[in-house]
């Protein structure tokens, strides 16, 4: 609902409750939620730190789906912090894990991050392949908001290549 202060307070309360109860999975999930809140608030260092804490716990607990989600969050925090090498490693790990546990939407989200990094690095061919694939995957899964994000990334790529007509057409679709 966009109430990030309330989400932060609730996340901290949940973390305290799970810590007092000694529930490692609950603590890890609360940390992942706190990472999402920090990411949305633009507090990238805090987000990366909290996601890393959640990742360590999820890995120790061998919980694959939550681990993939935390990997995506940590990767996005690092991408936005202009740490593309580490972000790329985390997105690739998330993609591999999501593919292995048959979570196609998580795998597509990881591919989106990899495509964004490729676009930012000027690797146009690789970016185009990834981003167009991701847009198709989200369309097939009936995820219009995620498809729009991928389509807009394709438009940004076209714009950076001077393909103005294609950028306009893609932006209009996004």
C-alpha positions as CSV (number, residue, x, y, z in Angstrom):
1,X,0.0,0.0,0.0
2,X,3.0,2.3,-0.1
3,X,3.3,2.7,3.6
4,X,7.0,1.9,3.9
5,X,7.4,3.3,7.5
6,X,4.7,0.9,8.7
7,X,6.2,-2.0,6.7
8,X,9.6,-1.2,8.3
9,X,8.1,-1.1,11.8
10,X,6.2,-4.4,11.2
11,X,9.3,-6.1,9.8
12,X,11.4,-5.1,12.8
13,X,8.7,-6.3,15.1
14,X,8.5,-9.6,13.3
15,X,12.3,-10.0,13.4
16,X,12.2,-9.4,17.2
17,X,9.4,-11.8,17.7
18,X,11.1,-14.6,15.6
19,X,14.5,-13.9,17.3
20,X,12.9,-14.2,20.7
21,X,11.2,-17.5,19.7
22,X,14.5,-18.8,18.2
23,X,12.9,-19.4,14.8
24,X,15.6,-19.2,12.2
25,X,13.3,-19.5,9.2
26,X,11.1,-16.7,10.5
27,X,14.1,-14.5,11.2
28,X,15.4,-15.1,7.7
29,X,12.0,-14.3,6.1
30,X,11.7,-11.1,8.3
31,X,15.2,-10.1,7.1
32,X,14.2,-10.7,3.5
33,X,11.1,-8.5,4.0
34,X,13.2,-5.8,5.6
35,X,15.5,-6.0,2.6
36,X,12.6,-5.4,0.3
37,X,11.5,-2.4,2.4
38,X,15.0,-0.9,2.4
39,X,15.2,-1.4,-1.4
40,X,11.9,0.4,-2.0
41,X,13.0,3.2,0.3
42,X,16.3,3.5,-1.7
43,X,18.4,2.5,1.3
44,X,20.6,0.3,-0.8
45,X,23.4,-0.4,1.6
46,X,21.0,-1.5,4.3
47,X,19.0,-3.6,1.8
48,X,22.2,-5.4,0.7
49,X,23.2,-6.1,4.2
50,X,19.8,-7.4,5.3
51,X,19.4,-9.5,2.1
52,X,22.9,-11.1,2.8
53,X,21.8,-12.0,6.3
54,X,18.7,-13.6,5.0
55,X,20.6,-15.4,2.3
56,X,23.0,-17.0,4.8
57,X,20.1,-18.3,6.8
58,X,18.1,-19.6,3.8
59,X,21.2,-21.4,2.5
60,X,21.9,-23.0,5.9
61,X,18.2,-24.0,6.1
62,X,18.2,-25.3,2.5
63,X,15.0,-23.4,1.6
64,X,15.3,-22.9,-2.1
65,X,12.4,-20.7,-3.0
66,X,13.0,-18.1,-0.3
67,X,16.7,-18.3,-1.1
68,X,16.0,-17.5,-4.7
69,X,13.8,-14.5,-3.7
70,X,16.6,-13.2,-1.4
71,X,19.2,-13.6,-4.1
72,X,17.0,-11.5,-6.4
73,X,16.7,-8.8,-3.8
74,X,20.4,-8.8,-3.0
75,X,21.2,-8.7,-6.7
76,X,18.9,-5.8,-7.4
77,X,20.3,-3.8,-4.4
78,X,23.8,-4.4,-5.8
79,X,22.8,-3.5,-9.3
80,X,21.3,-0.2,-8.1
81,X,24.4,0.5,-6.0
82,X,26.5,0.3,-9.2
83,X,28.1,-3.0,-8.3
84,X,27.3,-4.8,-11.6
85,X,29.8,-7.7,-11.2
86,X,28.5,-8.8,-7.9
87,X,24.9,-8.2,-9.0
88,X,25.4,-10.3,-12.1
89,X,26.8,-13.1,-10.0
90,X,23.8,-13.0,-7.7
91,X,21.3,-12.8,-10.6
92,X,23.0,-15.8,-12.3
93,X,22.9,-17.8,-9.1
94,X,19.2,-16.9,-8.7
95,X,18.5,-17.9,-12.3
96,X,20.3,-21.2,-11.9
97,X,18.5,-22.0,-8.6
98,X,15.1,-20.9,-9.9
99,X,15.5,-23.1,-13.0
100,X,16.6,-26.1,-10.9
101,X,13.5,-25.8,-8.7
102,X,11.2,-25.0,-11.6
103,X,10.2,-21.5,-10.6
104,X,9.9,-19.8,-14.0
105,X,8.9,-16.4,-12.8
106,X,11.8,-16.2,-10.4
107,X,14.1,-17.3,-13.2
108,X,12.6,-14.7,-15.5
109,X,13.1,-12.0,-12.9
110,X,16.8,-13.0,-12.7
111,X,17.1,-12.9,-16.5
112,X,15.6,-9.4,-16.4
113,X,18.3,-8.3,-14.0
114,X,21.0,-9.8,-16.2
115,X,19.5,-8.1,-19.2
116,X,19.5,-4.7,-17.4
117,X,23.2,-5.2,-16.5
118,X,24.1,-6.1,-20.0
119,X,22.3,-3.0,-21.3
120,X,24.1,-0.8,-18.8
121,X,27.4,-2.4,-19.9
122,X,26.7,-1.7,-23.5
123,X,26.4,-5.4,-24.4
124,X,23.4,-4.7,-26.7
125,X,23.1,-8.1,-28.4
126,X,23.1,-10.0,-25.1
127,X,20.8,-7.4,-23.5
128,X,18.3,-7.6,-26.4
129,X,18.2,-11.4,-26.3
130,X,17.7,-11.5,-22.6
131,X,15.1,-8.7,-22.4
132,X,13.0,-9.9,-25.3
133,X,13.0,-13.4,-23.9
134,X,11.9,-12.1,-20.5
135,X,9.1,-10.0,-22.0
136,X,7.8,-13.1,-23.8
137,X,8.0,-15.2,-20.6
138,X,6.1,-12.6,-18.5
139,X,3.5,-12.3,-21.3
140,X,3.0,-16.0,-21.4
141,X,2.7,-16.1,-17.6
142,X,0.1,-13.3,-17.8
143,X,2.2,-10.9,-15.7
144,X,1.5,-7.6,-17.4
145,X,3.4,-5.3,-15.0
146,X,6.5,-7.4,-15.2
147,X,6.1,-7.6,-19.0
148,X,5.9,-3.8,-19.1
149,X,9.1,-3.5,-17.1
150,X,10.9,-5.8,-19.6
151,X,9.4,-4.0,-22.6
152,X,10.5,-0.6,-21.2
153,X,14.0,-2.0,-20.7
154,X,13.9,-3.0,-24.4
155,X,12.9,0.5,-25.2
156,X,15.8,1.9,-23.2
157,X,18.1,-0.4,-25.1
158,X,16.7,0.8,-28.5
159,X,17.1,4.4,-27.4
160,X,20.7,3.9,-26.4
161,X,21.4,2.4,-29.8
162,X,19.7,5.4,-31.6
163,X,16.8,3.3,-32.8
164,X,14.3,6.0,-32.0
165,X,11.3,4.6,-33.9
166,X,11.7,1.2,-32.2
167,X,12.2,2.9,-28.8
168,X,9.0,4.9,-29.3
169,X,7.0,1.8,-30.3
170,X,8.3,-0.2,-27.4
171,X,7.6,2.6,-24.9
172,X,4.1,2.9,-26.2
173,X,3.5,-0.8,-25.6
174,X,5.2,-0.8,-22.2
